[in-house]
Amino acid sequence: MRVVAKIGTSSLTDDVGVIDRAMIANICRQIAQLRADGHEVVLVTSGAVSAGVSALGMKERPSDMRTLQALAAAGQSRLMEVYNAEFGSHGLVAAQVLLVPHDFVDRTQYLHARDTLERLIELGCVPVVNENDAIANDEIRFGDNDHISALLSHLLKADVLILLTDIEGLYTSDPRSDSSATLITDVYEGDPLMSVDAGVSGSNRGSGGMASKLSAARIASWSGVRAVIARADIADVLNGIVTGAVAQISPIGTTFHGSDRNLSARQLWVAFASEVNGRVHIDAGASQVLVRGTVSLLPAGVVRVEGDFDSGETIEIVSNDGTLLARGSTSMSSAQVTQSAGRRSSDLDDGFPQVVVHRDALVLVPR
């Protein structure tokens, strides 16, 4: 089985942000056992910024991007020192892989990243993946490793994505404020995944939270990958999820079962991991055609435009009453959409884009 496991900052550091070496040792031991049992494992880790905060003796995590990037550079090497030592104690070689969003949306970079990771796995390494926070542009970045791990599970055709965190899984409401909250053990395609109170990050040391894990789980599910959100400190949690042994006694976390959708990496990025820069409202006829099947959005169906966006940016497509229908990477700027709204493609000037959003860059949003 091929496993992508992600562990967040809140699980890797103590209350003051110092790297919890015992937790890393525990995770590395579990991965070593999975490897010994014949499974392939890719680890996605957070913690570089927190390690940098600790190394430089800061009292709290700063918020300005310039400092955060510098701290990530200082902390990443220290984080890898621990992983190298712990994996090495089990005879395994850790291989650092730093990724940015461009690696998933550019076809050449996507294939290069996949080939590199596949070769590392073939060589017997354990890829240890993190976002390249030290150089990532604030406007073009993931912001958390939940999305990276989900997109990696698609890229590598993983069998299961495991999101390790500091709470048991997805609850019907926030268990920290509602004593009646109950754990949701299974979520299937079509369930209203985002209708519950997802809450926020349980600590101030990380950038993720339950909302980002829900989004990552949906990415994985839409890729046909089983995804599990679970506590990192459950004994042998990785083996329990992979083999199902522990779950036979007591369910582990929340399992999001894979669907039969077949989305490209670009579509997954557009649907879940990219920033929305505007909205296009379409008429009733265009709405009906759009929801019946995957078709390109043409200028003739556009009623009005919200926001200021450029070609290639992600926009939402909504019906005239404001219902969200789809997201897509636009082939036109907002000015071009406004100029061509309501006009047939054949009436547009030569050289003018013929579609607002091409069907290959469009994803319908479940309702």
N, C-alpha and C positions, 0 to 999 in steps of 0.2 A: 504494500500500500504506500502511496505517496502522500506525505503529510506536510502541510504548511502550518507552523505554530507561531503565534505572535504573543509576546509578553510585553505589557505596558510598564511605564515608568513607576506607577503607583505600586506595582508588585515587585519591582526590582530595587527600590530604594527605601530607606527607613524614613522616619518622620521628618528628618532634617535634610533629606535628599542624598544621603551618602549611599553608594552602591552596596546593596545587601549581597555580599559574596556567598552567603549560605544559600540564598534563593537561587542564584546563578548556578551554584554547584549542584543543587537539587535538580534543576531543569536539565543541565548537561548530563547528569547521571541518567535521567529518564530518556533523554534522546539517545544516549549510548545504548541503553537497553533496547529501544525500538530498532536501532541499527543492527544490534546483535540478533534480533528476531527477524531480520530481513526487510525492514521497512526503510524507505527513503524519507529524510526529514530536511526541511528548510526552515530555519529559525529567523523570524523577524523580531528585532529587538528595539525597544526605545531606551532612553536613559542617558544619551550623550550629553544633553544640556544639563541635566541634573548632576551628572558626574563632573561637568565643567564648573558648575556652581560650587560644588563641594571642594574641588581642587583649588579654586581661586579664593576660597574662604569667604564667599558671600553669604549673607544672612538669609536672603530670600531670592527667588527667581525673578529676574528683571523682565520687562515687557517689551522693550524696544528691539526691533529686529536685528539691528547691527550688533548689539551685545549678545543676543541669543545665538547668532551665527558664530561669533567668536567663541562663545562658551561651548558650542557643539564641536568646534574644531579641537578645543582643549580636552573635552570630555570623551570624544569618540575613541581616541587612542587608548585612554585609560580603561574604557569599557571593554575594548577588544583585548587588552592585556589579561583581564579576568577570564574572558571566554577562552582565549588561547590556552591559558594555564589549566582551566577546568576540563576542557575537551581533551587536552593533551594528557591529562591523568588517566583518561580512558583509551588512549592510543588513537585519538581522532584529531584530524586537522581542521581547524576553523578557517573559513575563507571569507574575508570581509567583502561585501558587495554594497555599494552606495548607489541609490537610484534617485531619479527625479521624474516628474510627470512626463517630460519629453520622451523618456524611455518607453512609455506605454502608448503614446499617441502617434509617434513617428514610426512608420513601418520598418525602416531600416534599423532604428535603435531597438525596436521591439524584438526583432529577430536576433539582433546581436545579444541583447540581454538574455533571451531564451537560450541561445546556443551556449553562452558562457555558463549559465547556471546548470544546464544539462551536462556540460563537460565536467564541471566541478563535482556534480553528483556521481558521474561515471568514475571519476578519479578517487572517489571515496571520501571527499571532503564534506563538511557540514557548512553550507552557505549561511552566513550570518548577515542578514540584510537590514539596512536602515536607510532612511531618507538622507540625502546629502544636504543636511541642514546648513552646513557651512557656506555653501554657494548657491542654495536654492533662492530663486527670486520670490519675494513675498507675494507677488501677484500670480505666480505660477508654481505652486507647491501643494503638496498634499495636506500638510499641517498636522497630520497624525498618521501613525503606522497601520491603523485599522484598514484604511483604503489600500495602502500598499500591499498588505497581506492578502486582501481579497483579489486584487488584480493579479498578484503573483499566483494565486491558486488557479486562476483562469489561464494565465500564461503557461504554467507548468502542468496543466491538466491534473491537478491534485485530486485525490479521493476525498480528503477531508481538510477543512480549515478549522484550527482551534484558536480561539481568541481568549487568552488568559488574562484575567483582571482581578479586582479586589472584591467583587461581589459574586453571588452564586449564579447569576444569569439574569434573564429578563423577567420582571415581575409585573403583576397587573397594575401596580402603582409603586411609588417610591417607598421601599420598606423602611427607610430611615425616618419617615414621617407618618407612615400608615401601617399600624400593627396588623391590619387585616390583609395586607398584601400577600399574594401567593405566587410561587414560582411557576412560570409557564415552561413546561418541559419540552413541548413540541410545537413547531410552527410549520405550516405547509403553504405552498403557493396559493395565493388568493386570500390568505389571512391578512387582516389589517395590521401589518407589522408595526406601523408607526402610530397607531391609535392609542396605545398605552402611554403612561407617563414615563418617558425614557430617563428622566433625571439628568444630572450633570456629572462631571468627573468627581469621583469621591475624594480627590486630593487636589492640592494646588501645584503638584509637581509635574503633571503631565498635560498633554494637549488634547487628549481624547475624552471619552465619556461614553455613556450608554448609547446616546444618539448616533455617534460615529460607528459604534459596533453594530447597531441595527442596520445602518447603511451598508457596512461591510458584509454583514450576513446576507443581505439582499443581493449584493453583487455576486457573492459566491453562489447563492441559491439560483440566481438567473444564469449562472455558468454551469449549472448541473452539479455543483459541489456541495456536499453536506458541510454545514458550518455549525460549530458549537461554541457558545459563550459559557465560560466556567471559571470558578475560583482557581487562582494559581497555586494556592497552598493546600489544595486537596491532595492527599497522599496518592502518589503515582497517577496523577490526573491524566497525563498524556496516554499512558498505556491503557487506562480505564476507558478512555474515549475511543481509542483506536481499536481495541479488542472487544469492548463492550462488557468486560468482566465485572467491573465495579458497578456499572449501570444496571446489571441484573439484580443487584441487591438494593441499590438506591440510585435514582436517576442523577446523572451529572449535568448540571447546568441546563441551558436551553439549546435544543437542537433545531436548526433550520434545515429542512429537507430540500434537496436539490430539485429543480424543475427541469422541464424538457426544452427550455428556451435555448436558442443558439445565437447568442449575441457576440459580435466581434469585440475585441479589446477596445476599439475606438468607441463603439456604442456603449459599452459599460462605463467608460470614462465620461462620456457625455451624460449618461443617465444619472450617475451617482457622484462622481468625483470632481467635476469641474464647476467653476463658479458661473452662476447665471448672470448675464450682463444686460438682458432686456427681455421684452415680451412682444409677441405678435398675436393680434386678435384676428380670428378668421370667421367667415360667415357659416351659416348652417350647412350649406351644401358641401363646403370644403371639410367641415367637421365630420360629416357623415362618411365621406370618402376616406378621410384619414383614419378613423377608428375601425373601418372595415378591413383594412389591410395596410401593409407597409408600402406607401407610395410617397413620392416626393411632394413637398408643399410648393405650389406654384403661386406666382404673384396675384393671379386672378381671384384667389379666395381670401386675400388679405383685406381686412377692414381698417385696422389702424395699428400703430406701432408705439410701444413704450420703451423708453430708455435710449441710450446712445451706445451702439456697439459696432464693431468692425467685422469684416468677413473672417470666418474661422472661429469666432467666439460662440459660446453656448447661449442659447435663448430658450425661453419657454413658449410653447404654442398653446393658446387658450381659445376656447369658443367665445362667441360674442357675449355670452353671459358671464364670462370669467372662469369657467371650468377648465382646469388644467388637463390638457390632452396628451401632450408630448413634450420632449426636450430634443434639441438638435443643435448641431454645429452649422451655423448659417453660412451660406455661400454669398450673401450680400451684406453690405453695411446697413445700418439703420436708415441712412439717407437714401440708399438705393431701394430698400424695401418701400419706404414712403413714396418715392418717385414712381415705382412700378405697381403700387397697390391697386388691385381691381382690374389690371390690364392683362390681356392674354400674352403668353410668351412670344407668340408670332408677331405681336405688335411692338415688341421692344427693339431698340436699335441694335445693329450688329455689334458684337463685342460686349453687350450688356449681359450680365448673368441671367440665365434662363429659369433658374429655380431659386426659391428662398432657402429651402433646406433639402438636400438630396436625401433620398430614402436610405442610403447607406450610412448616413450620419444622423438618423432620426430614430428615436426610441419612444414608443407609446408608454404612457404612465398608467399603471393599473388603477382601476377605480372600484 
